[in-house]
Amino acid sequence: MKTLIGFTLLSLAGTALTAQAASTEYQDIEHGRYLSVLGDCAACHTANEEQPLAGGVSLETPFGTLVAPNITPDAETGLGNWTFEDFKGTMTEGIGKGGYHLYPAMPYPAYTLMRDEDLRDLWAYLRTVSPVNHDVEANQLPFPFNIRLAMMGWNWLNFDDRDFQPDPDRPDDINRGAYLVEGLDHCGTCHTPRNFMGGDGDGKFTGAIVDDWLAPNITPDPHKGIGGWSEDELVEYLKTGGNRFDFASGPMADEVRHSSQYWTDDDLHAVARYLLTGAGIDETASSADAPEPLAQSNAQVQAGSKIYFDRCAGCHKTDGSGENGMFPQLAENPLINNDNASSLIRVVLAGSRAVDTDAKPTAPAMPAFGWDLSDDQIANVVTFVRNSWGNAAPTVSAGDVAEMRKALQGE
């Protein structure tokens, strides 16, 4: 009888340990799934929503086209024959299985900051994704950029292989924000200007052009950046796709749709606090004096005002205050004050529909005016908006509008 009882107790203990192990494994995989959302893996690796992470998204770079690869566990065309060490090398060093060099369109210069435990959980999750047999020719760059060995020189000049080190003088939430912004969320990949080699240029987080959209200044600069936003307003933008100043469009719409709307509130606030404190940048990057606006007697401003009150004031109001939740506030809007007016020109020319999210499923839209406004007229009205109601920014020329019109016709 004692033997039977002992055997039963051992069996129960073994069952409990097995259940605990299964629960821990599930938690690791679920954490890995969340990490894939934080990193917005789907934005680059999902071309077909019915085949998640099977690759095929074209990434246009100044040097040519790259196509994001299949990262499902398919043995022939995905990561099925990879080991964790292969995956880690890809994520943190830009070295794929077999030793080939990746291009920094895969943001390993940011992912290099990821902790090993997060990499392992992300890898565990990717192993559970449904395998898809989808062969992708990733490198479609022209000669000589298609020679991957050139990346050895690029890495020597532009890549800092380092671990994330929390700042002991900063609170945990700011360090969490730093870990996300600088690493897995890779915000600088879009919002930091590029140098001539495609590496990080000067002016961290001060904005850059992505697919003919301006990824705006996200420093605490109150005139050109997000310094005029509150923490809650930045969280609202990332969670719902819009706030009183702006609605996410273009590449940022994809980021909100697939990624930031699903972040935890703690992570949203951590990212907002890190960005708004300017903890990761040189203080001088967000302390420039605001310029003086063009005089209302300026000929271009006067011409633009007539167009604005005829075509725009019905939605954005005569004082540029907009309609909360429907039409952005143009007055004292730091995103309008960027030196580069690409996004503003683009939405006037071609219109735009903001991102739809779970929180705001009905996305507001901006109609296109390029069909009946000339390049001069659009330049004038954009210049008027950029120099009214507390805004101040350089003029926009008809040539700027013509260049954007040509780019849109080529899409």
C-alpha positions as CSV (number, residue, x, y, z in Angstrom):
1,M,0.0,0.0,0.0
2,K,2.9,2.4,0.9
3,T,4.5,1.7,-2.5
4,L,1.2,2.4,-4.3
5,I,0.7,5.7,-2.3
6,G,4.3,6.7,-3.0
7,F,3.9,6.0,-6.7
8,T,0.7,8.0,-6.8
9,L,2.3,11.0,-5.0
10,L,5.3,10.9,-7.4
11,S,2.9,10.7,-10.4
12,L,0.9,13.7,-9.1
13,A,4.2,15.6,-8.5
14,G,5.3,14.8,-12.0
15,T,2.0,15.9,-13.5
16,A,2.2,19.2,-11.5
17,L,5.8,19.8,-12.8
18,T,4.7,19.1,-16.4
19,A,1.8,21.5,-16.1
20,Q,4.1,24.1,-14.6
21,A,6.5,23.7,-17.4
22,A,3.7,23.9,-20.0
23,S,2.4,27.1,-18.4
24,T,5.9,28.6,-18.4
25,E,6.4,27.7,-22.0
26,Y,3.0,29.2,-22.9
27,Q,4.0,32.5,-21.1
28,D,7.3,32.6,-22.9
29,I,5.6,32.2,-26.3
30,E,2.8,34.7,-25.5
31,H,5.5,37.2,-24.4
32,G,7.3,36.5,-27.7
33,R,4.1,37.2,-29.6
34,Y,3.8,40.6,-27.8
35,L,7.4,41.3,-28.6
36,S,6.7,40.7,-32.3
37,V,3.9,43.3,-32.0
38,L,6.2,45.8,-30.3
39,G,8.7,45.3,-33.1
40,D,6.0,45.6,-35.8
41,C,7.3,42.5,-37.5
42,A,4.1,42.2,-39.6
43,A,4.6,45.6,-41.3
44,C,7.6,44.3,-43.2
45,H,7.1,40.5,-43.2
46,T,3.4,40.2,-44.1
47,A,2.5,41.0,-47.7
48,N,-0.6,38.7,-47.6
49,E,-2.8,38.9,-44.5
50,E,-3.7,35.2,-45.0
51,Q,0.0,34.2,-44.8
52,P,1.3,36.0,-41.7
53,L,5.1,36.6,-41.6
54,A,5.6,34.9,-45.0
55,G,7.5,37.9,-46.4
56,G,7.1,39.6,-49.7
57,V,6.8,43.3,-48.7
58,S,8.9,45.5,-51.0
59,L,11.1,48.0,-49.2
60,E,12.2,50.9,-51.3
61,T,15.6,52.3,-50.3
62,P,17.8,55.0,-51.9
63,F,19.9,52.2,-53.3
64,G,17.2,50.0,-54.8
65,T,14.5,47.5,-53.7
66,L,14.8,44.9,-51.0
67,V,12.1,42.4,-50.2
68,A,11.4,41.3,-46.6
69,P,12.0,37.5,-46.3
70,N,9.8,34.7,-45.1
71,I,10.2,34.3,-41.3
72,T,7.7,31.5,-40.8
73,P,9.2,28.1,-39.7
74,D,9.0,26.6,-43.2
75,A,12.0,24.4,-43.7
76,E,12.6,25.2,-47.4
77,T,11.8,28.9,-47.6
78,G,11.7,30.2,-44.0
79,L,13.5,29.7,-40.7
80,G,12.6,26.1,-40.2
81,N,16.3,24.9,-40.4
82,W,17.6,27.8,-38.3
83,T,18.9,27.6,-34.7
84,F,18.4,30.2,-32.0
85,E,22.0,31.2,-32.6
86,D,21.3,31.8,-36.3
87,F,18.4,34.0,-35.3
88,K,20.3,35.9,-32.7
89,G,23.1,36.6,-35.1
90,T,20.6,38.0,-37.6
91,M,18.9,40.2,-35.0
92,T,21.9,41.6,-33.2
93,E,24.7,41.5,-35.7
94,G,23.1,41.5,-39.1
95,I,24.6,38.2,-40.0
96,G,22.2,35.6,-41.5
97,K,22.4,31.8,-41.4
98,G,25.5,30.8,-43.3
99,G,27.4,34.0,-42.6
100,Y,25.9,36.4,-45.2
101,H,25.5,40.1,-44.3
102,L,22.0,41.7,-44.1
103,Y,21.2,45.2,-45.2
104,P,20.1,47.7,-42.5
105,A,16.6,47.8,-43.9
106,M,16.4,45.0,-41.4
107,P,17.0,47.2,-38.3
108,Y,19.6,45.1,-36.6
109,P,21.4,48.3,-35.5
110,A,18.5,48.8,-33.2
111,Y,17.7,45.2,-32.4
112,T,21.3,44.7,-31.2
113,L,20.1,46.2,-27.9
114,M,17.6,43.4,-27.3
115,R,18.2,41.2,-24.2
116,D,18.8,37.5,-24.7
117,E,15.7,36.5,-22.8
118,D,13.5,38.6,-25.1
119,L,15.2,37.2,-28.2
120,R,14.6,33.7,-26.9
121,D,10.9,34.4,-26.3
122,L,10.5,36.0,-29.7
123,W,12.2,33.0,-31.3
124,A,9.9,30.6,-29.3
125,Y,6.9,32.5,-30.7
126,L,8.1,32.5,-34.3
127,R,8.5,28.7,-34.1
128,T,4.8,28.4,-33.4
129,V,3.7,30.4,-36.5
130,S,2.1,28.4,-39.3
131,P,4.8,27.5,-41.8
132,V,4.3,28.9,-45.3
133,N,6.2,27.7,-48.3
134,H,6.9,31.1,-49.9
135,D,10.3,31.7,-51.6
136,V,11.4,35.3,-51.5
137,E,14.3,36.9,-53.4
138,A,15.2,39.4,-50.8
139,N,18.1,41.1,-52.5
140,Q,17.0,43.0,-55.6
141,L,19.5,45.8,-55.4
142,P,21.4,46.7,-58.6
143,F,25.2,46.3,-58.9
144,P,27.3,47.2,-57.0
145,F,24.9,47.5,-54.0
146,N,23.9,43.9,-54.4
147,I,27.3,42.8,-53.2
148,R,26.7,41.9,-49.5
149,L,30.4,42.0,-48.6
150,A,30.2,45.8,-48.9
151,M,28.2,45.7,-45.6
152,M,31.4,44.8,-43.8
153,G,32.6,48.4,-44.5
154,W,29.1,49.8,-43.7
155,N,29.0,48.1,-40.3
156,W,32.5,49.3,-39.5
157,L,31.4,52.9,-40.1
158,N,27.7,52.8,-39.0
159,F,27.0,49.9,-36.7
160,D,27.6,49.9,-32.9
161,D,27.3,46.4,-31.6
162,R,26.3,47.0,-28.0
163,D,24.1,45.8,-25.1
164,F,21.3,47.9,-23.5
165,Q,22.5,49.5,-20.3
166,P,19.8,51.1,-18.1
167,D,20.7,54.4,-16.6
168,P,20.8,54.0,-12.8
169,D,20.0,57.7,-12.4
170,R,16.7,57.4,-14.3
171,P,13.4,55.8,-13.1
172,D,12.4,52.4,-14.4
173,D,9.7,53.7,-16.7
174,I,12.2,56.0,-18.5
175,N,14.6,53.1,-18.9
176,R,11.8,50.9,-20.2
177,G,11.0,53.6,-22.7
178,A,14.6,53.8,-23.7
179,Y,14.8,50.1,-24.3
180,L,11.7,50.1,-26.5
181,V,12.4,53.3,-28.5
182,E,16.1,52.7,-29.1
183,G,15.7,48.9,-29.6
184,L,12.7,46.8,-30.4
185,D,10.4,49.7,-31.5
186,H,13.4,51.1,-33.6
187,C,11.8,54.6,-33.8
188,G,15.0,56.1,-35.1
189,T,14.9,54.0,-38.2
190,C,12.3,56.3,-39.7
191,H,12.5,59.5,-37.6
192,T,16.3,60.0,-37.7
193,P,17.9,61.5,-40.9
194,R,20.1,59.2,-42.9
195,N,23.6,59.9,-44.0
196,F,24.8,59.3,-47.6
197,M,25.4,55.6,-46.8
198,G,22.0,55.0,-45.2
199,G,23.3,55.1,-41.6
200,D,22.1,57.4,-38.8
201,G,22.9,61.0,-39.7
202,D,23.0,64.1,-37.5
203,G,19.9,65.3,-35.7
204,K,18.6,62.2,-33.9
205,F,14.8,62.0,-34.0
206,T,14.5,65.3,-35.9
207,G,12.6,63.7,-38.8
208,A,13.3,62.1,-42.2
209,I,11.5,61.3,-45.5
210,V,10.0,57.8,-45.8
211,D,8.1,56.9,-49.0
212,D,7.5,60.6,-49.8
213,W,6.0,61.1,-46.3
214,L,7.7,63.1,-43.5
215,A,8.4,60.9,-40.5
216,P,8.3,64.0,-38.3
217,N,10.4,65.4,-35.6
218,I,9.8,63.5,-32.3
219,T,12.1,65.5,-30.1
220,P,10.7,67.7,-27.3
221,D,11.2,70.8,-29.5
222,P,7.9,72.7,-28.8
223,H,7.9,74.3,-32.3
224,K,8.9,71.5,-34.7
225,G,8.6,68.4,-32.5
226,I,6.2,67.0,-30.0
227,G,7.2,69.2,-27.1
228,G,3.7,70.8,-27.3
229,W,2.0,67.5,-26.8
230,S,1.1,66.2,-23.4
231,E,2.0,62.6,-22.4
232,D,-1.7,61.6,-22.7
233,E,-1.9,63.2,-26.2
234,L,1.1,61.2,-27.4
235,V,-0.3,58.0,-25.8
236,E,-3.7,58.7,-27.5
237,Y,-2.0,59.1,-30.9
238,L,-0.1,55.8,-30.5
239,K,-3.1,53.9,-29.1
240,T,-5.9,55.3,-31.3
241,G,-4.2,56.7,-34.4
242,G,-5.0,60.3,-33.7
243,N,-5.2,63.3,-31.4
244,R,-6.1,66.9,-31.7
245,F,-2.9,67.7,-33.7
246,D,-2.6,64.8,-36.1
247,F,-3.9,61.5,-37.5
248,A,-1.6,58.7,-38.5
249,S,-1.2,58.3,-42.2
250,G,1.2,56.7,-44.6
251,P,3.9,54.4,-43.0
252,M,2.9,55.5,-39.5
253,A,-0.7,54.3,-40.1
254,D,0.7,50.8,-40.7
255,E,2.7,51.1,-37.5
256,V,-0.3,52.1,-35.4
257,R,-2.6,49.5,-37.1
258,H,-0.3,46.6,-36.6
259,S,1.7,47.6,-33.6
260,S,1.3,50.5,-31.2
261,Q,-2.5,50.2,-30.8
262,Y,-1.8,46.8,-29.1
263,W,0.9,48.0,-26.7
264,T,0.2,47.8,-23.0
265,D,-0.7,51.1,-21.3
266,D,2.5,50.9,-19.3
267,D,4.6,50.6,-22.4
268,L,2.8,53.4,-24.2
269,H,3.4,55.7,-21.2
270,A,7.0,54.6,-20.9
271,V,7.7,55.4,-24.6
272,A,5.9,58.8,-24.3
273,R,7.8,59.8,-21.2
274,Y,11.2,58.8,-22.7
275,L,10.5,60.8,-25.9
276,L,9.0,63.9,-24.1
277,T,11.9,64.1,-21.6
278,G,14.4,64.1,-24.5
279,A,16.4,61.6,-22.4
280,G,18.0,60.0,-25.5
281,I,19.1,63.1,-27.3
282,D,21.4,66.1,-27.0
283,E,19.6,68.9,-25.3
284,T,20.5,71.3,-28.1
285,A,18.5,69.2,-30.6
286,S,15.3,70.4,-29.0
287,S,16.1,73.9,-27.9
288,A,16.2,75.9,-31.1
289,D,14.4,79.2,-31.0
290,A,11.2,79.4,-33.0
291,P,11.5,81.6,-36.2
292,E,9.3,84.6,-36.9
293,P,6.3,83.8,-39.2
294,L,5.9,85.5,-42.6
295,A,4.0,88.7,-42.4
296,Q,0.3,88.4,-43.3
297,S,1.0,91.1,-45.9
298,N,3.3,88.6,-47.8
299,A,1.9,88.1,-51.3
300,Q,2.0,84.3,-51.0
301,V,0.3,84.3,-47.6
302,Q,-2.4,86.6,-48.8
303,A,-3.1,84.5,-51.8
304,G,-3.1,81.3,-49.7
305,S,-5.5,82.8,-47.2
306,K,-8.2,83.3,-49.9
307,I,-7.9,79.6,-50.9
308,Y,-8.0,78.5,-47.2
309,F,-11.2,80.3,-46.3
310,D,-12.8,79.0,-49.5
311,R,-11.7,75.4,-49.4
312,C,-10.4,74.5,-45.9
313,A,-12.1,76.6,-43.2
314,G,-15.3,74.5,-43.4
315,C,-13.5,71.6,-41.7
316,H,-10.4,73.2,-40.0
317,K,-12.3,76.4,-38.9
318,T,-11.4,80.0,-39.6
319,D,-9.0,80.1,-36.7
320,G,-7.4,76.7,-37.5
321,S,-8.8,75.0,-34.4
322,G,-10.2,72.0,-36.3
323,E,-12.8,69.6,-34.9
324,N,-11.6,67.3,-32.2
325,G,-11.7,63.7,-33.3
326,M,-12.5,64.6,-36.9
327,F,-10.2,67.3,-38.4
328,P,-6.8,68.1,-37.0
329,Q,-6.0,71.4,-35.2
330,L,-3.8,73.4,-37.5
331,A,-3.2,76.3,-35.1
332,E,0.1,76.0,-33.1
333,N,0.7,72.6,-34.6
334,P,4.4,71.7,-34.3
335,L,4.1,69.0,-37.1
336,I,3.2,71.8,-39.6
337,N,6.3,73.7,-38.6
338,N,8.9,71.2,-39.9
339,D,11.3,72.6,-42.4
340,N,10.1,69.9,-44.8
341,A,6.5,70.2,-45.8
342,S,6.3,66.9,-47.8
343,S,3.4,65.4,-45.8
344,L,1.3,68.5,-45.8
345,I,1.8,69.0,-49.6
346,R,1.0,65.3,-50.2
347,V,-2.3,65.3,-48.3
348,V,-3.5,68.5,-50.0
349,L,-2.6,67.0,-53.4
350,A,-3.8,63.5,-53.0
351,G,-6.0,63.5,-49.8
352,S,-5.6,60.9,-47.1
353,R,-7.5,58.5,-44.9
354,A,-6.3,58.2,-41.4
355,V,-5.7,54.8,-39.8
356,D,-8.6,52.8,-38.4
357,T,-8.0,51.2,-35.0
358,D,-10.0,49.2,-32.6
359,A,-10.5,52.3,-30.5
360,K,-11.5,54.5,-33.4
361,P,-12.8,52.2,-36.2
362,T,-14.2,55.1,-38.2
363,A,-11.2,56.8,-39.8
364,P,-11.6,60.5,-40.8
365,A,-10.5,61.5,-44.3
366,M,-9.0,64.4,-46.1
367,P,-10.3,65.0,-49.7
368,A,-7.8,65.5,-52.5
369,F,-7.4,69.0,-54.0
370,G,-4.8,68.2,-56.6
371,W,-7.4,67.7,-59.3
372,D,-8.5,71.4,-59.4
373,L,-5.8,73.4,-57.5
374,S,-2.6,74.4,-59.4
375,D,0.9,73.9,-58.0
376,D,1.0,77.7,-57.3
377,Q,-2.3,77.6,-55.4
378,I,-1.3,74.6,-53.3
379,A,2.0,76.2,-52.5
380,N,0.2,79.4,-51.4
381,V,-2.3,77.7,-49.2
382,V,0.3,75.5,-47.5
383,T,2.5,78.5,-47.0
384,F,-0.5,80.4,-45.4
385,V,-1.2,77.5,-43.0
386,R,2.5,77.2,-42.1
387,N,2.5,80.9,-41.1
388,S,-0.8,81.5,-39.3
389,W,-2.3,81.0,-35.8
390,G,1.1,80.6,-34.1
391,N,2.8,78.6,-36.8
392,A,6.0,79.7,-38.5
393,A,7.8,77.8,-41.2
394,P,9.6,78.4,-44.6
395,T,7.6,79.1,-47.7
396,V,6.6,76.3,-50.1
397,S,7.2,76.8,-53.8
398,A,5.3,75.6,-56.8
399,G,8.3,73.6,-57.7
400,D,8.0,71.7,-54.4
401,V,4.4,70.9,-55.2
402,A,5.2,69.8,-58.8
403,E,7.9,67.5,-57.5
404,M,5.5,65.8,-55.1
405,R,2.8,65.6,-57.8
406,K,5.3,63.9,-60.1
407,A,6.2,61.4,-57.3
408,L,2.6,60.6,-56.7
409,Q,1.9,60.0,-60.4
410,G,4.8,57.4,-60.3
411,E,3.3,55.4,-57.5
